Amino acid sequence: MNLAIRHITMIKNCFGALNWCRGRDDSDTAEKPQEQVIATKQFTYNSLRSATRDFHPSSKLGGGGYGVVHKGVLRDGTPVAIKSLSVESKQGTREFMTEIDMISNIRHPNLVGLVGCCVEGSHRILVYEFLENNSLASSLLGSKSKYVALDWPKRAAICRGTASGLVFLHDEAQPNIVHRDIKASNILLDENFSPKIGDFGLAKLFPDNVTHVSTRVAGTVGYLAPEYALLGQLTKKADVYSFGVLMLEIISGKSSSKAAFGDNLLVLVEWAWKLKEENRLLDMVDPELAEFDEMEVFRFIKVALFCTQAAAQNRPNMKQVMEMLSKEVHINEKALTEPGIYRWHSSGKMGGSLNETPSSQLFKNKKTGMPHENSTNFSSNDVVTEMLPR
């Protein structure tokens, strides 16, 4: 009998010890929630200061609406790109870290990898993989000192790779991500000039209080879809529009936000449409391209024009864009409608279109007089009429 009591007592003590351990674990989790929840590598601010030589100006790679980027070298010798965010999120630290953890788990060959972060005091810093050939804006559209001669096969591959990354963000990443700021400076190039989309998670980290222009929208002048710029309507089709502009830059070697064409100072998309109307599309090809596949270039320009149509529902989705860029297809130009244009006025307000109409008329189709908003949704069958033999 005494033996049975002793056994029961021992079992109770074991359960008591187990419960005490569990209770202690729970209290540790409460005291240190980040260590328990967050798997993203965290760097101290001092370690990143050391990696960049106290953020020395000579280590600066670039900057933009979201912050400044410096090249750094970690203690183990790994080169990284260190982005100091210029604004603070309205989120608390734990929520911010949870979002970063989600972004760090999104992996694709055409997305820049997030190595880790620093959330210390008021500092919000992201540490990315370093890409040897900087950005497309620097290599192709920047100063002559940084210019890199990219032949047509490399440019075509950059278009397809960027499209592939956007397909992943729009349709495969969980949750789906609208980038909001597709532009040449956010397309990074590795040692083989393969493209990787950068800053793809920042739109999610800063959904409310980050703007690159002085309006309620976030983005960069020259790339903004008209319905987003003027009406604040953000969908995946806004990224499609920006990608179309990016393609025209890659083909022409000219920046959409800097170059102007003709006596009327047309922006890049307007110029492309004018050349299309005059059957002179190849005139927009970069003079630096000595050799190129004319049929493929024709197809790429037409795809870009489909992406930049004024009405969002007339634009293809990125899966359809990828298909048109990857296969030799004949594209039905009869289904193509005018691009929408959005530009700054001296007053700081946005407005205008191909015909300088008021913003309320931005989507008006010159040929039919009917608003694009009443048109049917884009169908790849409307555009791709036949497969061509390879």
ABEGO torsion letter per residue (X at the ends): XAAAAAAAAAAAAAAAAAAAAAAAAAAAAAABAAAAABABBBBBAAAAAAAAGGGBAAABAEBBAAEBBBBBBBAAGBBBBBBBBABBBABBAAAAAAAAAAAAABBBAABBBBAEBBBBEABBBBBBBBBAAEBAAAAAABBAAABBBBBAAAAAAAAAAAAAAAAAAAAABOBBBBAGBBBAAABBBBAAGBBBBBGAAAAAABAAABBABBBABBEBBGABBAAAAAAGBBBAAAAAAAAAAAAAAAAAGBBAAABBBEAAGBBAAAAAAAAAAAGAAAAABBAABABBBAAAAAAAAAAAAAAABABAAABBBAAAAAAAAABBBBBBAAABBBBBBBBBBAAGBBEEBAAGBBAAAAABBAAAGBBAAABBBBBAAAABABBBBX
